[in-house]
Amino acid sequence: MDLADTGKKRTGRFSMGMRQRLGLALALIARPRLLVLDEPTNGLDPIGIEELRDQIRGFAAAGTTVIVSSHILSEVQQMADTIGIIYGGRLAYEDALRPGQDLEELFMSFCREGRRGRGEVAA
């Protein structure tokens, strides 16, 4: 997790990216079959994000189911093979991610549909 060179630095002094890495390392100690990551790229630099993407794909290839929750749809697109959209507290959509699929448009279509269902005007 690239934390070996932190010396005697206390975790309270870690950057947000270092805390993200530490949290992931702690989660992996038990070798889970299911890993749930909430906004895992938050606080990481571009190199750290790329490394995390590779790790997530590696976990899946090794048989660990990884659920990533994120509002950054471009990140989801680079990591996922199946996507789910939660809207209004329910799973509104689940399917395999298709090459070239526009996740932003897909997500927004559910938001618009939900607003119409509550009597609100869709933009």
N, CA, C and O atoms as a Tinker XYZ file with bonds, in Angstrom:
   492  protein
     1  N      0.827000   -1.203000    0.000000    73     2
     2  CA     0.000000    0.000000    0.000000    64     1     3
     3  C      0.863000    1.256000    0.000000    63     2     4     5
     4  O      0.358000    2.367000    0.161000    81     3
     5  N      2.142000    1.076000   -0.178000    73     3     6
     6  CA     3.078000    2.192000   -0.293000    64     5     7
     7  C      3.120000    3.059000    0.972000    63     6     8     9
     8  O      3.171000    4.287000    0.905000    81     7
     9  N      3.097000    2.380000    2.125000    73     7    10
    10  CA     3.184000    3.091000    3.397000    64     9    11
    11  C      4.447000    2.707000    4.174000    63    10    12    13
    12  O      4.609000    3.112000    5.325000    81    11
    13  N      5.329000    1.943000    3.564000    73    11    14
    14  CA     6.510000    1.443000    4.269000    64    13    15
    15  C      7.466000    2.553000    4.689000    63    14    16    17
    16  O      8.170000    2.406000    5.688000    81    15
    17  N      7.508000    3.642000    3.961000    73    15    18
    18  CA     8.467000    4.712000    4.253000    64    17    19
    19  C      7.872000    5.840000    5.099000    63    18    20    21
    20  O      8.301000    6.988000    4.984000    81    19
    21  N      6.904000    5.530000    5.933000    73    19    22
    22  CA     6.299000    6.575000    6.756000    64    21    23
    23  C      7.066000    6.800000    8.059000    63    22    24    25
    24  O      6.761000    7.724000    8.814000    81    23
    25  N      8.057000    5.954000    8.316000    73    23    26
    26  CA     8.875000    6.128000    9.518000    64    25    27
    27  C      8.050000    5.997000   10.775000    63    26    28    29
    28  O      7.243000    5.077000   10.911000    81    27
    29  N      8.257000    6.921000   11.694000    73    27    30
    30  CA     7.528000    6.894000   12.965000    64    29    31
    31  C      6.346000    7.861000   12.960000    63    30    32    33
    32  O      5.817000    8.221000   14.011000    81    31
    33  N      5.948000    8.269000   11.777000    73    31    34
    34  CA     4.829000    9.206000   11.648000    64    33    35
    35  C      3.553000    8.580000   12.211000    63    34    36    37
    36  O      3.190000    7.460000   11.848000    81    35
    37  N      2.886000    9.300000   13.085000    73    35    38
    38  CA     1.625000    8.827000   13.654000    64    37    39
    39  C      0.526000    8.905000   12.592000    63    38    40    41
    40  O      0.530000    9.789000   11.735000    81    39
    41  N     -0.401000    7.970000   12.670000    73    39    42
    42  CA    -1.470000    7.938000   11.668000    64    41    43
    43  C     -2.305000    9.217000   11.691000    63    42    44    45
    44  O     -2.889000    9.586000   10.672000    81    43
    45  N     -2.371000    9.886000   12.815000    73    43    46
    46  CA    -3.097000   11.151000   12.906000    64    45    47
    47  C     -2.478000   12.241000   12.045000    63    46    48    49
    48  O     -3.131000   13.240000   11.741000    81    47
    49  N     -1.235000   12.059000   11.653000    73    47    50
    50  CA    -0.534000   13.017000   10.805000    64    49    51
    51  C     -0.516000   12.582000    9.331000    63    50    52    53
    52  O      0.056000   13.271000    8.485000    81    51
    53  N     -1.134000   11.454000    9.034000    73    51    54
    54  CA    -1.195000   10.979000    7.650000    64    53    55
    55  C     -2.065000   11.915000    6.812000    63    54    56    57
    56  O     -3.023000   12.505000    7.312000    81    55
    57  N     -1.722000   12.037000    5.550000    73    55    58
    58  CA    -2.575000   12.769000    4.610000    64    57    59
    59  C     -3.829000   11.935000    4.355000    63    58    60    61
    60  O     -3.897000   10.765000    4.734000    81    59
    61  N     -4.811000   12.547000    3.714000    73    59    62
    62  CA    -6.040000   11.813000    3.411000    64    61    63
    63  C     -5.748000   10.588000    2.536000    63    62    64    65
    64  O     -6.316000    9.518000    2.753000    81    63
    65  N     -4.872000   10.747000    1.559000    73    63    66
    66  CA    -4.515000    9.626000    0.691000    64    65    67
    67  C     -3.843000    8.499000    1.463000    63    66    68    69
    68  O     -4.109000    7.324000    1.208000    81    67
    69  N     -2.977000    8.850000    2.400000    73    67    70
    70  CA    -2.312000    7.837000    3.224000    64    69    71
    71  C     -3.342000    7.126000    4.106000    63    70    72    73
    72  O     -3.244000    5.918000    4.326000    81    71
    73  N     -4.310000    7.861000    4.600000    73    71    74
    74  CA    -5.367000    7.239000    5.415000    64    73    75
    75  C     -6.204000    6.285000    4.584000    63    74    76    77
    76  O     -6.603000    5.224000    5.063000    81    75
    77  N     -6.473000    6.659000    3.341000    73    75    78
    78  CA    -7.210000    5.778000    2.441000    64    77    79
    79  C     -6.442000    4.473000    2.251000    63    78    80    81
    80  O     -7.018000    3.388000    2.327000    81    79
    81  N     -5.144000    4.587000    2.004000    73    79    82
    82  CA    -4.314000    3.393000    1.812000    64    81    83
    83  C     -4.287000    2.531000    3.071000    63    82    84    85
    84  O     -4.382000    1.306000    2.994000    81    83
    85  N     -4.158000    3.174000    4.223000    73    83    86
    86  CA    -4.135000    2.444000    5.488000    64    85    87
    87  C     -5.460000    1.716000    5.718000    63    86    88    89
    88  O     -5.466000    0.554000    6.124000    81    87
    89  N     -6.562000    2.380000    5.464000    73    87    90
    90  CA    -7.868000    1.744000    5.620000    64    89    91
    91  C     -8.021000    0.530000    4.734000    63    90    92    93
    92  O     -8.555000   -0.493000    5.162000    81    91
    93  N     -7.556000    0.633000    3.504000    73    91    94
    94  CA    -7.619000   -0.499000    2.583000    64    93    95
    95  C     -6.723000   -1.635000    3.068000    63    94    96    97
    96  O     -7.114000   -2.802000    3.025000    81    95
    97  N     -5.530000   -1.293000    3.524000    73    95    98
    98  CA    -4.610000   -2.322000    4.050000    64    97    99
    99  C     -5.243000   -3.059000    5.223000    63    98   100   101
   100  O     -5.159000   -4.285000    5.303000    81    99
   101  N     -5.873000   -2.325000    6.129000    73    99   102
   102  CA    -6.520000   -2.948000    7.282000    64   101   103
   103  C     -7.667000   -3.856000    6.844000    63   102   104   105
   104  O     -7.862000   -4.932000    7.410000    81   103
   105  N     -8.416000   -3.426000    5.845000    73   103   106
   106  CA    -9.523000   -4.241000    5.341000    64   105   107
   107  C     -9.028000   -5.528000    4.698000    63   106   108   109
   108  O     -9.715000   -6.548000    4.740000    81   107
   109  N     -7.842000   -5.486000    4.105000    73   107   110
   110  CA    -7.319000   -6.652000    3.381000    64   109   111
   111  C     -6.656000   -7.683000    4.283000    63   110   112   113
   112  O     -6.437000   -8.819000    3.861000    81   111
   113  N     -6.336000   -7.310000    5.510000    73   111   114
   114  CA    -5.645000   -8.236000    6.414000    64   113   115
   115  C     -6.419000   -9.544000    6.562000    63   114   116   117
   116  O     -5.822000  -10.620000    6.593000    81   115
   117  N     -7.724000   -9.456000    6.652000    73   115   118
   118  CA    -8.552000  -10.651000    6.858000    64   117   119
   119  C     -8.821000  -11.429000    5.562000    63   118   120   121
   120  O     -9.536000  -12.430000    5.582000    81   119
   121  N     -8.266000  -10.984000    4.461000    73   119   122
   122  CA    -8.487000  -11.611000    3.148000    64   121   123
   123  C     -9.986000  -11.816000    2.876000    63   122   124   125
   124  O    -10.448000  -12.946000    2.716000    81   123
   125  N    -10.724000  -10.721000    2.826000    73   123   126
   126  CA   -12.186000  -10.829000    2.681000    64   125   127
   127  C    -12.598000  -11.335000    1.307000    63   126   128   129
   128  O    -11.885000  -11.148000    0.321000    81   127
   129  N    -13.764000  -11.981000    1.256000    73   127   130
   130  CA   -14.327000  -12.381000   -0.035000    64   129   131
   131  C    -15.162000  -11.256000   -0.616000    63   130   132   133
   132  O    -15.444000  -11.239000   -1.815000    81   131
   133  N    -15.563000  -10.305000    0.240000    73   131   134
   134  CA   -16.327000   -9.135000   -0.176000    64   133   135
   135  C    -15.645000   -7.900000    0.389000    63   134   136   137
   136  O    -15.361000   -7.829000    1.584000    81   135
   137  N    -15.388000   -6.942000   -0.465000    73   135   138
   138  CA   -14.743000   -5.696000   -0.063000    64   137   139
   139  C    -15.638000   -4.550000   -0.508000    63   138   140   141
   140  O    -15.932000   -4.422000   -1.697000    81   139
   141  N    -16.073000   -3.715000    0.429000    73   139   142
   142  CA   -16.929000   -2.566000    0.122000    64   141   143
   143  C    -16.102000   -1.303000    0.318000    63   142   144   145
   144  O    -15.611000   -1.034000    1.414000    81   143
   145  N    -15.953000   -0.531000   -0.752000    73   143   146
   146  CA   -15.140000    0.681000   -0.733000    64   145   147
   147  C    -16.012000    1.888000   -1.048000    63   146   148   149
   148  O    -16.661000    1.943000   -2.092000    81   147
   149  N    -16.019000    2.853000   -0.134000    73   147   150
   150  CA   -16.808000    4.069000   -0.311000    64   149   151
   151  C    -15.870000    5.201000   -0.709000    63   150   152   153
   152  O    -14.999000    5.601000    0.064000    81   151
   153  N    -16.058000    5.711000   -1.922000    73   151   154
   154  CA   -15.223000    6.795000   -2.459000    64   153   155
   155  C    -13.730000    6.483000   -2.262000    63   154   156   157
   156  O    -13.015000    7.280000   -1.654000    81   155
   157  N    -13.255000    5.347000   -2.764000    73   155   158
   158  CA   -11.879000    4.923000   -2.475000    64   157   159
   159  C    -10.783000    5.811000   -3.056000    63   158   160   161
   160  O     -9.653000    5.775000   -2.570000    81   159
   161  N    -11.081000    6.598000   -4.068000    73   159   162
   162  CA   -10.043000    7.450000   -4.666000    64   161   163
   163  C     -9.953000    8.817000   -4.003000    63   162   164   165
   164  O     -9.091000    9.624000   -4.350000    81   163
   165  N    -10.838000    9.077000   -3.052000    73   163   166
   166  CA   -10.851000   10.366000   -2.369000    64   165   167
   167  C     -9.509000   10.629000   -1.678000    63   166   168   169
   168  O     -9.060000    9.827000   -0.860000    81   167
   169  N     -8.887000   11.735000   -2.006000    73   167   170
   170  CA    -7.634000   12.130000   -1.365000    64   169   171
   171  C     -6.388000   11.558000   -2.004000    63   170   172   173
   172  O     -5.278000   11.882000   -1.583000    81   171
   173  N     -6.544000   10.712000   -3.013000    73   171   174
   174  CA    -5.371000   10.132000   -3.668000    64   173   175
   175  C     -4.907000   11.013000   -4.816000    63   174   176   177
   176  O     -5.710000   11.678000   -5.470000    81   175
   177  N     -3.596000   11.010000   -5.053000    73   175   178
   178  CA    -3.059000   11.724000   -6.201000    64   177   179
   179  C     -3.277000   10.864000   -7.445000    63   178   180   181
   180  O     -3.658000    9.701000   -7.317000    81   179
   181  N     -3.046000   11.404000   -8.646000    73   179   182
   182  CA    -3.305000   10.638000   -9.873000    64   181   183
   183  C     -2.572000    9.293000   -9.938000    63   182   184   185
   184  O     -3.129000    8.313000  -10.433000    81   183
   185  N     -1.352000    9.238000   -9.454000    73   183   186
   186  CA    -0.622000    7.960000   -9.471000    64   185   187
   187  C     -1.278000    6.985000   -8.489000    63   186   188   189
   188  O     -1.440000    5.806000   -8.800000    81   187
   189  N     -1.651000    7.473000   -7.314000    73   187   190
   190  CA    -2.328000    6.631000   -6.338000    64   189   191
   191  C     -3.661000    6.117000   -6.851000    63   190   192   193
   192  O     -4.038000    4.977000   -6.579000    81   191
   193  N     -4.373000    6.953000   -7.590000    73   191   194
   194  CA    -5.656000    6.537000   -8.177000    64   193   195
   195  C     -5.434000    5.416000   -9.185000    63   194   196   197
   196  O     -6.158000    4.420000   -9.182000    81   195
   197  N     -4.448000    5.577000  -10.033000    73   195   198
   198  CA    -4.146000    4.552000  -11.030000    64   197   199
   199  C     -3.763000    3.231000  -10.361000    63   198   200   201
   200  O     -4.210000    2.162000  -10.777000    81   199
   201  N     -2.933000    3.317000   -9.322000    73   199   202
   202  CA    -2.536000    2.109000   -8.600000    64   201   203
   203  C     -3.737000    1.442000   -7.941000    63   202   204   205
   204  O     -3.858000    0.217000   -7.962000    81   203
   205  N     -4.624000    2.242000   -7.355000    73   203   206
   206  CA    -5.804000    1.687000   -6.708000    64   205   207
   207  C     -6.712000    1.004000   -7.727000    63   206   208   209
   208  O     -7.237000   -0.076000   -7.458000    81   207
   209  N     -6.900000    1.616000   -8.885000    73   207   210
   210  CA    -7.706000    0.986000   -9.943000    64   209   211
   211  C     -7.155000   -0.393000  -10.278000    63   210   212   213
   212  O     -7.904000   -1.366000  -10.378000    81   211
   213  N     -5.830000   -0.468000  -10.452000    73   211   214
   214  CA    -5.205000   -1.751000  -10.778000    64   213   215
   215  C     -5.417000   -2.766000   -9.662000    63   214   216   217
   216  O     -5.688000   -3.938000   -9.926000    81   215
   217  N     -5.293000   -2.314000   -8.408000    73   215   218
   218  CA    -5.500000   -3.214000   -7.274000    64   217   219
   219  C     -6.929000   -3.724000   -7.231000    63   218   220   221
   220  O     -7.156000   -4.910000   -6.991000    81   219
   221  N     -7.885000   -2.852000   -7.459000    73   219   222
   222  CA    -9.288000   -3.252000   -7.425000    64   221   223
   223  C     -9.575000   -4.284000   -8.505000    63   222   224   225
   224  O    -10.252000   -5.281000   -8.253000    81   223
   225  N     -9.067000   -4.050000   -9.695000    73   223   226
   226  CA    -9.257000   -5.041000  -10.758000    64   225   227
   227  C     -8.564000   -6.355000  -10.387000    63   226   228   229
   228  O     -9.069000   -7.431000  -10.707000    81   227
   229  N     -7.415000   -6.275000   -9.718000    73   227   230
   230  CA    -6.701000   -7.471000   -9.274000    64   229   231
   231  C     -7.470000   -8.247000   -8.220000    63   230   232   233
   232  O     -7.484000   -9.478000   -8.242000    81   231
   233  N     -8.114000   -7.533000   -7.290000    73   231   234
   234  CA    -8.925000   -8.204000   -6.269000    64   233   235
   235  C    -10.026000   -9.011000   -6.948000    63   234   236   237
   236  O    -10.255000  -10.173000   -6.615000    81   235
   237  N    -10.692000   -8.389000   -7.887000    73   235   238
   238  CA   -11.784000   -9.057000   -8.587000    64   237   239
   239  C    -11.270000  -10.273000   -9.350000    63   238   240   241
   240  O    -11.908000  -11.325000   -9.347000    81   239
   241  N    -10.130000  -10.133000   -9.997000    73   239   242
   242  CA    -9.557000  -11.253000  -10.748000    64   241   243
   243  C     -9.171000  -12.407000   -9.828000    63   242   244   245
   244  O     -9.166000  -13.564000  -10.250000    81   243
   245  N     -8.848000  -12.098000   -8.574000    73   243   246
   246  CA    -8.460000  -13.124000   -7.601000    64   245   247
   247  C     -9.668000  -13.709000   -6.867000    63   246   248   249
   248  O     -9.502000  -14.552000   -5.986000    81   247
   249  N    -10.876000  -13.272000   -7.217000    73   247   250
   250  CA   -12.069000  -13.853000   -6.628000    64   249   251
   251  C    -12.709000  -13.057000   -5.509000    63   250   252   253
   252  O    -13.687000  -13.510000   -4.913000    81   251
   253  N    -12.183000  -11.884000   -5.209000    73   251   254
   254  CA   -12.801000  -11.026000   -4.198000    64   253   255
   255  C    -13.824000  -10.133000   -4.883000    63   254   256   257
   256  O    -13.501000   -9.426000   -5.839000    81   255
   257  N    -15.057000  -10.167000   -4.392000    73   255   258
   258  CA   -16.082000   -9.270000   -4.915000    64   257   259
   259  C    -15.829000   -7.893000   -4.330000    63   258   260   261
   260  O    -15.693000   -7.741000   -3.116000    81   259
   261  N    -15.767000   -6.891000   -5.195000    73   259   262
   262  CA   -15.503000   -5.522000   -4.760000    64   261   263
   263  C    -16.691000   -4.652000   -5.145000    63   262   264   265
   264  O    -17.082000   -4.586000   -6.311000    81   263
   265  N    -17.256000   -3.988000   -4.143000    73   263   266
   266  CA   -18.322000   -3.020000   -4.380000    64   265   267
   267  C    -17.731000   -1.647000   -4.131000    63   266   268   269
   268  O    -17.227000   -1.358000   -3.045000    81   267
   269  N    -17.800000   -0.805000   -5.152000    73   267   270
   270  CA   -17.277000    0.557000   -5.054000    64   269   271
   271  C    -18.452000    1.517000   -5.111000    63   270   272   273
   272  O    -19.244000    1.492000   -6.053000    81   271
   273  N    -18.556000    2.351000   -4.109000    73   271   274
   274  CA   -19.566000    3.397000   -4.093000    64   273   275
   275  C    -18.862000    4.711000   -4.395000    63   274   276   277
   276  O    -17.928000    5.100000   -3.694000    81   275
   277  N    -19.314000    5.390000   -5.441000    73   275   278
   278  CA   -18.649000    6.635000   -5.816000    64   277   279
   279  C    -19.582000    7.520000   -6.616000    63   278   280   281
   280  O    -20.444000    7.045000   -7.356000    81   279
   281  N    -19.386000    8.834000   -6.447000    73   279   282
   282  CA   -20.097000    9.810000   -7.254000    64   281   283
   283  C    -19.274000   10.201000   -8.471000    63   282   284   285
   284  O    -19.751000   10.934000   -9.338000    81   283
   285  N    -18.055000    9.721000   -8.538000    73   283   286
   286  CA   -17.179000   10.042000   -9.665000    64   285   287
   287  C    -17.338000    8.932000  -10.703000    63   286   288   289
   288  O    -16.637000    7.920000  -10.678000    81   287
   289  N    -18.274000    9.157000  -11.607000    73   287   290
   290  CA   -18.666000    8.109000  -12.540000    64   289   291
   291  C    -17.558000    7.713000  -13.499000    63   290   292   293
   292  O    -17.507000    6.566000  -13.945000    81   291
   293  N    -16.669000    8.646000  -13.822000    73   291   294
   294  CA   -15.546000    8.297000  -14.706000    64   293   295
   295  C    -14.624000    7.288000  -14.021000    63   294   296   297
   296  O    -14.034000    6.442000  -14.693000    81   295
   297  N    -14.493000    7.363000  -12.702000    73   295   298
   298  CA   -13.694000    6.382000  -11.957000    64   297   299
   299  C    -14.386000    5.028000  -11.958000    63   298   300   301
   300  O    -13.752000    3.994000  -12.168000    81   299
   301  N    -15.682000    5.045000  -11.723000    73   299   302
   302  CA   -16.450000    3.801000  -11.724000    64   301   303
   303  C    -16.278000    3.103000  -13.070000    63   302   304   305
   304  O    -16.087000    1.889000  -13.133000    81   303
   305  N    -16.346000    3.872000  -14.122000    73   303   306
   306  CA   -16.246000    3.325000  -15.470000    64   305   307
   307  C    -14.911000    2.621000  -15.705000    63   306   308   309
   308  O    -14.844000    1.664000  -16.477000    81   307
   309  N    -13.861000    3.081000  -15.052000    73   307   310
   310  CA   -12.541000    2.495000  -15.253000    64   309   311
   311  C    -12.281000    1.286000  -14.361000    63   310   312   313
   312  O    -11.292000    0.579000  -14.555000    81   311
   313  N    -13.161000    1.039000  -13.381000    73   311   314
   314  CA   -12.931000   -0.057000  -12.447000    64   313   315
   315  C    -13.969000   -1.171000  -12.525000    63   314   316   317
   316  O    -13.672000   -2.316000  -12.185000    81   315
   317  N    -15.171000   -0.852000  -12.966000    73   315   318
   318  CA   -16.292000   -1.775000  -12.813000    64   317   319
   319  C    -16.526000   -2.658000  -14.021000    63   318   320   321
   320  O    -16.188000   -2.306000  -15.151000    81   319
   321  N    -17.113000   -3.814000  -13.756000    73   319   322
   322  CA   -17.629000   -4.642000  -14.845000    64   321   323
   323  C    -19.155000   -4.734000  -14.768000    63   322   324   325
   324  O    -19.817000   -5.041000  -15.760000    81   323
   325  N    -19.701000   -4.467000  -13.588000    73   323   326
   326  CA   -21.143000   -4.407000  -13.386000    64   325   327
   327  C    -21.430000   -3.141000  -12.586000    63   326   328   329
   328  O    -20.683000   -2.789000  -11.673000    81   327
   329  N    -22.504000   -2.469000  -12.933000    73   327   330
   330  CA   -22.847000   -1.247000  -12.201000    64   329   331
   331  C    -24.256000   -1.349000  -11.629000    63   330   332   333
   332  O    -25.117000   -2.060000  -12.147000    81   331
   333  N    -24.454000   -0.624000  -10.560000    73   331   334
   334  CA   -25.773000   -0.483000   -9.967000    64   333   335
   335  C    -25.983000    0.984000   -9.663000    63   334   336   337
   336  O    -25.049000    1.693000   -9.288000    81   335
   337  N    -27.195000    1.428000   -9.824000    73   335   338
   338  CA   -27.541000    2.814000   -9.505000    64   337   339
   339  C    -28.575000    2.772000   -8.395000    63   338   340   341
   340  O    -29.641000    2.173000   -8.533000    81   339
   341  N    -28.234000    3.423000   -7.289000    73   339   342
   342  CA   -29.169000    3.536000   -6.176000    64   341   343
   343  C    -29.794000    4.921000   -6.250000    63   342   344   345
   344  O    -29.096000    5.935000   -6.256000    81   343
   345  N    -31.108000    4.944000   -6.306000    73   343   346
   346  CA   -31.823000    6.217000   -6.359000    64   345   347
   347  C    -33.042000    6.101000   -5.460000    63   346   348   349
   348  O    -33.781000    5.118000   -5.523000    81   347
   349  N    -33.245000    7.093000   -4.637000    73   347   350
   350  CA   -34.390000    7.095000   -3.743000    64   349   351
   351  C    -34.351000    5.956000   -2.735000    63   350   352   353
   352  O    -35.391000    5.469000   -2.293000    81   351
   353  N    -33.126000    5.532000   -2.374000    73   351   354
   354  CA   -32.977000    4.491000   -1.376000    64   353   355
   355  C    -33.207000    3.080000   -1.884000    63   354   356   357
   356  O    -33.304000    2.142000   -1.092000    81   355
   357  N    -33.296000    2.921000   -3.200000    73   355   358
   358  CA   -33.496000    1.572000   -3.747000    64   357   359
   359  C    -32.576000    1.352000   -4.945000    63   358   360   361
   360  O    -32.120000    2.301000   -5.583000    81   359
   361  N    -32.320000    0.100000   -5.229000    73   359   362
   362  CA   -31.511000   -0.240000   -6.396000    64   361   363
   363  C    -32.397000   -0.056000   -7.624000    63   362   364   365
   364  O    -33.289000   -0.862000   -7.886000    81   363
   365  N    -32.141000    1.004000   -8.365000    73   363   366
   366  CA   -32.980000    1.353000   -9.505000    64   365   367
   367  C    -32.499000    0.708000  -10.803000    63   366   368   369
   368  O    -33.260000    0.596000  -11.764000    81   367
   369  N    -31.225000    0.281000  -10.828000    73   367   370
   370  CA   -30.653000   -0.265000  -12.063000    64   369   371
   371  C    -29.465000   -1.135000  -11.705000    63   370   372   373
   372  O    -28.679000   -0.797000  -10.820000    81   371
   373  N    -29.338000   -2.257000  -12.395000    73   371   374
   374  CA   -28.151000   -3.103000  -12.270000    64   373   375
   375  C    -27.959000   -3.841000  -13.587000    63   374   376   377
   376  O    -28.890000   -4.452000  -14.112000    81   375
   377  N    -26.740000   -3.778000  -14.114000    73   375   378
   378  CA   -26.442000   -4.470000  -15.364000    64   377   379
   379  C    -24.937000   -4.440000  -15.596000    63   378   380   381
   380  O    -24.207000   -3.708000  -14.928000    81   379
   381  N    -24.494000   -5.233000  -16.538000    73   379   382
   382  CA   -23.086000   -5.220000  -16.941000    64   381   383
   383  C    -22.762000   -3.879000  -17.584000    63   382   384   385
   384  O    -23.585000   -3.298000  -18.291000    81   383
   385  N    -21.563000   -3.406000  -17.331000    73   383   386
   386  CA   -21.104000   -2.161000  -17.948000    64   385   387
   387  C    -20.695000   -2.471000  -19.378000    63   386   388   389
   388  O    -19.878000   -3.358000  -19.625000    81   387
   389  N    -21.265000   -1.737000  -20.310000    73   387   390
   390  CA   -20.955000   -1.951000  -21.728000    64   389   391
   391  C    -19.910000   -0.940000  -22.189000    63   390   392   393
   392  O    -19.919000    0.208000  -21.746000    81   391
   393  N    -19.017000   -1.358000  -23.070000    73   391   394
   394  CA   -18.001000   -0.423000  -23.584000    64   393   395
   395  C    -18.665000    0.809000  -24.204000    63   394   396   397
   396  O    -19.614000    0.698000  -24.980000    81   395
   397  N    -18.146000    1.975000  -23.846000    73   395   398
   398  CA   -18.655000    3.230000  -24.391000    64   397   399
   399  C    -19.943000    3.717000  -23.743000    63   398   400   401
   400  O    -20.468000    4.760000  -24.132000    81   399
   401  N    -20.463000    2.982000  -22.763000    73   399   402
   402  CA   -21.701000    3.388000  -22.102000    64   401   403
   403  C    -21.482000    4.702000  -21.355000    63   402   404   405
   404  O    -20.464000    4.879000  -20.687000    81   403
   405  N    -22.422000    5.605000  -21.469000    73   403   406
   406  CA   -22.343000    6.911000  -20.817000    64   405   407
   407  C    -23.012000    6.813000  -19.447000    63   406   408   409
   408  O    -24.231000    6.942000  -19.334000    81   407
   409  N    -22.205000    6.584000  -18.406000    73   407   410
   410  CA   -22.749000    6.404000  -17.064000    64   409   411
   411  C    -23.422000    7.658000  -16.539000    63   410   412   413
   412  O    -24.413000    7.576000  -15.814000    81   411
   413  N    -22.891000    8.815000  -16.900000    73   411   414
   414  CA   -23.502000   10.056000  -16.437000    64   413   415
   415  C    -24.919000   10.193000  -16.983000    63   414   416   417
   416  O    -25.839000   10.539000  -16.241000    81   415
   417  N    -25.098000    9.928000  -18.256000    73   415   418
   418  CA   -26.423000   10.023000  -18.861000    64   417   419
   419  C    -27.352000    8.968000  -18.263000    63   418   420   421
   420  O    -28.518000    9.254000  -17.989000    81   419
   421  N    -26.844000    7.755000  -18.059000    73   419   422
   422  CA   -27.647000    6.699000  -17.459000    64   421   423
   423  C    -28.097000    7.098000  -16.055000    63   422   424   425
   424  O    -29.272000    6.964000  -15.715000    81   423
   425  N    -27.169000    7.584000  -15.248000    73   423   426
   426  CA   -27.489000    8.007000  -13.889000    64   425   427
   427  C    -28.518000    9.141000  -13.900000    63   426   428   429
   428  O    -29.501000    9.109000  -13.160000    81   427
   429  N    -28.278000   10.133000  -14.742000    73   427   430
   430  CA   -29.179000   11.286000  -14.793000    64   429   431
   431  C    -30.572000   10.890000  -15.263000    63   430   432   433
   432  O    -31.556000   11.499000  -14.843000    81   431
   433  N    -30.676000    9.889000  -16.121000    73   431   434
   434  CA   -31.999000    9.456000  -16.570000    64   433   435
   435  C    -32.813000    8.921000  -15.393000    63   434   436   437
   436  O    -34.025000    9.134000  -15.340000    81   435
   437  N    -32.173000    8.235000  -14.452000    73   435   438
   438  CA   -32.881000    7.747000  -13.268000    64   437   439
   439  C    -33.259000    8.902000  -12.348000    63   438   440   441
   440  O    -34.332000    8.892000  -11.745000    81   439
   441  N    -32.389000    9.891000  -12.241000    73   439   442
   442  CA   -32.712000   11.068000  -11.429000    64   441   443
   443  C    -33.907000   11.801000  -12.011000    63   442   444   445
   444  O    -34.818000   12.188000  -11.279000    81   443
   445  N    -33.908000   11.995000  -13.319000    73   443   446
   446  CA   -35.027000   12.684000  -13.969000    64   445   447
   447  C    -36.314000   11.890000  -13.816000    63   446   448   449
   448  O    -37.369000   12.453000  -13.522000    81   447
   449  N    -36.226000   10.590000  -14.016000    73   447   450
   450  CA   -37.394000    9.719000  -13.892000    64   449   451
   451  C    -37.950000    9.780000  -12.471000    63   450   452   453
   452  O    -39.164000    9.841000  -12.278000    81   451
   453  N    -37.078000    9.765000  -11.496000    73   451   454
   454  CA   -37.510000    9.830000  -10.095000    64   453   455
   455  C    -38.200000   11.134000   -9.776000    63   454   456   457
   456  O    -39.180000   11.149000   -9.031000    81   455
   457  N    -37.709000   12.227000  -10.324000    73   455   458
   458  CA   -38.335000   13.538000  -10.078000    64   457   459
   459  C    -39.726000   13.591000  -10.682000    63   458   460   461
   460  O    -40.651000   14.126000  -10.072000    81   459
   461  N    -39.877000   13.038000  -11.880000    73   459   462
   462  CA   -41.189000   13.028000  -12.514000    64   461   463
   463  C    -42.162000   12.203000  -11.673000    63   462   464   465
   464  O    -43.341000   12.541000  -11.569000    81   463
   465  N    -41.669000   11.130000  -11.079000    73   463   466
   466  CA   -42.518000   10.269000  -10.260000    64   465   467
   467  C    -42.999000   10.962000   -8.994000    63   466   468   469
   468  O    -44.004000   10.555000   -8.413000    81   467
   469  N    -42.293000   12.007000   -8.558000    73   467   470
   470  CA   -42.708000   12.758000   -7.359000    64   469   471
   471  C    -43.456000   14.028000   -7.739000    63   470   472   473
   472  O    -43.750000   14.859000   -6.879000    81   471
   473  N    -43.762000   14.180000   -9.014000    73   471   474
   474  CA   -44.509000   15.354000   -9.432000    64   473   475
   475  C    -43.655000   16.556000   -9.725000    63   474   476   477
   476  O    -44.190000   17.634000   -9.985000    81   475
   477  N    -42.332000   16.415000   -9.693000    73   475   478
   478  CA   -41.457000   17.523000   -9.996000    64   477   479
   479  C    -41.195000   17.598000  -11.494000    63   478   480   481
   480  O    -41.326000   16.601000  -12.204000    81   479
   481  N    -40.840000   18.738000  -11.954000    73   479   482
   482  CA   -40.574000   18.966000  -13.368000    64   481   483
   483  C    -39.144000   18.554000  -13.681000    63   482   484   485
   484  O    -38.211000   18.966000  -12.993000    81   483
   485  N    -38.969000   17.740000  -14.721000    73   483   486
   486  CA   -37.632000   17.341000  -15.148000    64   485   487
   487  C    -37.055000   18.425000  -16.042000    63   486   488   489
   488  O    -37.766000   19.010000  -16.859000    81   487
   489  N    -35.764000   18.692000  -15.886000    73   487   490
   490  CA   -35.111000   19.722000  -16.698000    64   489   491
   491  C    -34.778000   19.200000  -18.067000    63   490   492
   492  O    -34.224000   19.930000  -18.888000    81   491
